[in-house]
Amino acid sequence: MRSLRFLVILVLAHGLSLAQSAQPELAHVQSLKITVLSTMLADGLDQTGEWGFSALVEADGHRILFDTGKHQDVVLKNARALDIDLSNVPEVVLSHNHGDHTGGLVTLRREMMAKSPSALSLVHVGEGIFYPRTSFNPGIHDNPALLLKPEFEKTGGVFVSHDKPVQLYPGVWLTGPVPRKYPEHNWSGSGRVQMPSGWVEDNIPEDQSLVFDTDKGLVVLLGCGHAGIINTLEYARSIVRPARIHAVIGGIHLFAASDATLDWTASKLGEFGMENFMGAHCTGIEPVFRFRTALHLGREHCVVAAVGSSFELGKGIDPGNLAQ
């Protein structure tokens, strides 16, 4: 009976997403707030920084948790410190398989379902997230997402896999796996993944992001941007509309990038007319300040994110005390 219930939920979720993605009209998000719950920089004694990422999305009354941090309890503790209730958040988006984005999922689900059985019960993932993987130990499968999958499903939770873009809600788009138009090598190169065609270098093929279509332009939320920030933004503009980029929020994995890579990336961001940037997690500190200078954004529009930092449509970035 439980398996049948899972199947029904899965079919309904797919049907809803496909129906919404087929809508011809362009719906714009009117109300949007994104609050960082996990990143390295913490902005208070009661908050915890970690090498991970998570953010709460509130868009036109819909609440979505984007990634779940690295340690099992950090997002849970930070949400409590920020007085944020996650028990009325039904959906999760996982940007990719890495443990610093999936580590808190099972703990969060178990804690929140005690208050609401539907809390964090539906998880959107990109096709390929559950492929067998190895990292530093050839022959040893250690895909974090594959390891947590049965534990999460024991709680009654369901995964929905996407192999193409989908409109989750009016104006709220999930990219699904992002094509690699430009050779942005935003991954370590140490892992391997078993694709349908065989074992290859793991370039995180399932990497996906959220895109919000607003009157001011597109707002894009990334976990690590392993597909490449420019690849992701160009894809977002192709699947939603070729609007300017109003804001980019999250990790874009440029902490070890060369000067040439940072210069090229800044130039492309300038072509998109990017107006706001809140760099978290694996972005690195230097890239944030390079973008601020190259794009003449000023400190109110380009900051390093901290736990509790937020972006709100119409109000802009609230970096908190430490990152301002």
Beta strands, then each sheet from edge to edge (+ up, - down):
strand 1: 32-38
strand 2: 54-59
strand 3: 62-66
strand 4: 91-93
strand 5: 122-126
strand 6: 133-134
strand 7: 158-162
strand 8: 166-169
strand 9: 172-174
strand 10: 192-195
strand 11: 198-201
strand 12: 210-214
strand 13: 217-222
strand 14: 245-250
strand 15: 276-279
strand 16: 302-304
strand 17: 310-312
strand 18: 316-318
sheet 1: 7+ 5+ 4+ 3+ 2- 1+ 17- 18+
sheet 2: 6+ 10- 11+
sheet 3: 8+ 9- 12+ 13- 14- 15- 16-
end
